[in-house]
Amino acid sequence: MVTSTFELLVKRIATVPTTIPPNISTVFRRVVQGFFMNITNLSDSTTSNLLLRITIPTASGNRIITNTNTQCFFDNGSVNNVQLNISAGTPNPTSIIYTTNSFKLGARQTGLITLLPSVIPFINLTNPDLEIRGYIEVLTSRFNGTFFSLGAIPASEVLVSPEIRGTFLDNDYPSDSTSNELDFDQIAYGLPTASGRAQNTVEGLPPIIFPPLDDFQQIELPNFLKANPGLEEAEAGQILEMVKGIQIKGKK
């Protein structure tokens, strides 16, 4: 399910001209901006296991997602701001696709997903320059927190409300002075969903297909992905490791 675009920022709101005095340049404050999305499982009885797929244009430097410049969290009340790992897939000529760990939404539960820039590496820079744009999808995950399901998984009906939130930082932040009154401003605005609706369907998954081999150790990841075109690269690798591990134990 394609959800919406997103934009992560840690940078000046405009380029600071070198010819203007410092008292004027203070208006060019830094902005920290992230992606937030409330998501509700509308089922009366079924738990949904989901993940995010994040697509950005092929880029370099501070235009790509790394473990040091981007963080993803999930919160649904009983699960308090659990960090989701972000894994990069194989880049192609036009884009890089990332996937997060799975997160679980019980029947009628609402969770909050946040995709945020890591502020610490940039906050003390005079001209920070993190600027990542792309789009986000919500997908069904085969991992339920304990094991991977190899069978078919039904679709999920969800309610989503993506938005951008940001904070404009005072130029004196961070400050060690307790007498320094800092000025902060916030922005928040809803993002249009790809479907134009808040209620959407997260597509289900077909059963996993394994090639007819006597020895699963011979299965290579590219062939496994080709046989299961809807399978995410990160989960495919984990499933193969799980099946190969079971086969090795069975031979002992």
N, C-alpha and C positions, 0 to 999 in steps of 0.2 A: 504494500500500500504506500504509494507516494504521498508524503504528508505536506511538506512545504520547503521553501528555501530557508537558509540561515546565514548569519554573518557574525563572525567573532572578531572583536577589535580590541587592541590595546595600542592606542596611538593618539597623536594630536588631532584635534578636530579640523585643523588646517595647517598647512606648512607655515612655520614662523618665518616671516621676512627678516633678513639680516640687517636691514637698514632702519628698523624702527626701534624706539627706546624701550627699555625693559618694562616700564609701566604700561605700555600699550600691548606688548607681547604676552602679558599675563592672560589676555582673553583667549589665547589659543591653548585651552586646557586639554588635558588628556582625557580620553573616554575609554572606559572598560565596558564591553558589551558582550552579552551571551544569549544563548537560545534556551527557552523554557517551554515545556509542553506538559499540560495535564492530560492524562489518558485514563479512560474508564472502561473496564470490562463490563459490557452490558448483559452478559449471560447471567441467568438466575442460578446456575448450578455448576458451570464448568470453569476451571482455572485455565487461564491463557499464559503460555510461555512465549515471550516475545523478545526481539532484539532490534537494534537500530542498524540500518545500513546508511553510511554517510558517503556521498560522492562529491568530490571536489575536482576542479580542473587540475591537470598536471602542472605542477609549479615547483618552486624550490625555495630554500631559505625559510623565511617567516611566512610563507604562503601555504605551507603544508602542515598537516597534523602530525605531531610527534608526542611521545610520552612526557616531554618536558614543557610543551607549550599549550596542551589541551587536556581537559579533564571531563569525565562524564559521570553523573551521579543519578541514583534512583532512590526515591523516597515514597513510601505509601503508608506512613504512620507506624505500622509494626516493624517495617524495615526502614531504618533511619539513615538516610544519605549514604547508601552503600556505593562505593566507587566501582564503575564498570570499566574493565579494560577495553582499550580500543586497539584492534588488530588491523594492520594494513594488508590488503590483498596484493596480487601481482599488478603493477602499474601497466596501463596500456597507453597508446599514443595520445589519447585525449583526456584521460581522467585517472584518478586513483580512488579505489573503493575501500572503505574501512567498515568493519563490523564491530559491534560491542558484545560483551558478554550478554547472556540472556537475563531477563528479569521476569518475575512472576506476578501476575495479577489475578487474585481470587475473584470469584463471582461477585459482581457489583462493586468491586473495589476501584478506587481512583488512586493513581500514582502520579508523581511528578518526576519528569526526566529533565535534567539540566546538562547542557553541553557548554562548557565554560572555558575561557582562556585562563591559563595559569599566570597569575599576575606577578608573582615574585621575581621571575627572571627579567621582567621588563620595567618594574615600578620605579626603579632608581635611574633609569636611562633618561637622558635629556629629551631624546626624540625616539620613544619606543615605536616599533613598527611591526606589530602582529596584525594581519588582515587576511582572514580565511573565509571564503564564501563557497557555498555549494547547496546541495539539497539533501533532505533526510527522508528515509523510508522506514516504516514499521513493518517487520516481517515476523512470521511464525518461527519459533526456535524449536529444534528437536530436543534440546536439553531441558529437563524439568527440575534441575537442581541436584539430581542424584545420578541419572543415567540418560543416555540418548535413546529416543524412540526411533525404531527402524520402520514402523508401520505408518499408515496414512494418519494425518492429523487434520481435524476439521477446521474450517474458517472461524474467525472470531469477529463478533460485532463490537466495535469500540466507539467511544466518543473522544475526540481530540480537540484541543485548543492550544495551538502553538503561538508563541509570541517572542518578541525581542525585548530584553530589559538591559538598561545600561546606566552607568554612573559617570558623571563628569567630576573629575578630581580637582581639588584645589591644587594650585601650582606648588604650594608649600608642603603638600603631603608626599611622603610621611614626614612628620615633624616631631622632634623631641621636646618641644616647648609646650608645657601645659597651659600657658597663657595665650597661645596662638589659636585664635578662633578660625577654624577651617570652614570653607564653603563648599558644599557638595550639591549637585543637582541630579535628578533621576529622569530617565525616559522609559516608557513602556508602551508597546503597541502590538496589537494582534496581527498575525500573519494570515493571509488567505490560504486555505487549504487547496490542494491540487484538484480535489473533487468539487470544491465550492460548498461542501457540507461539513458539519461537525461530526455527524454519525457516518462511519465508514466501515468497510469490511477488510480485515486482514486476511489475505488469502491463505487457505490451508495448504498442506503438503501431501504429495503422493508418497507411497511406500518407497523405501530405498531399494535400488536395483544393484545387485552385485553381478559381475561377469561370471560365467560358468567355469570357475577354476577350482581345481582340487586344493590348491594352496593359496590362501588369501594373502600370503606374504608377497605374492607376485603382483598384486594390484598396485598400480602407480596412481598418484593423485590426479594427474591430468585426465587419465582414462576414466577414473571414478567420477570426476566432475562432468565429463562428457556424457556418461550414462545417467547422471542425475543433474540436469541443467538448472534446476531450481535450488540446488544446495549451495550454501555459502562456503567459500573456500576454507575459512577457519574451522567451521563445524565439520566439513568433510575430512580434514586432516585428523581431527579428534576422533571421529567415528572410525576411520581406518585404523588408528592406533588402538582403539578399544577392541575392534574385531580381531586384529592381528594378535593382541595380547591374550584374548580368550583362546584363539587357536593354539598359541604356544603352550598355554597352560593345559589344554586338552591333550596335547601330544606327550606330556610328561607322564 
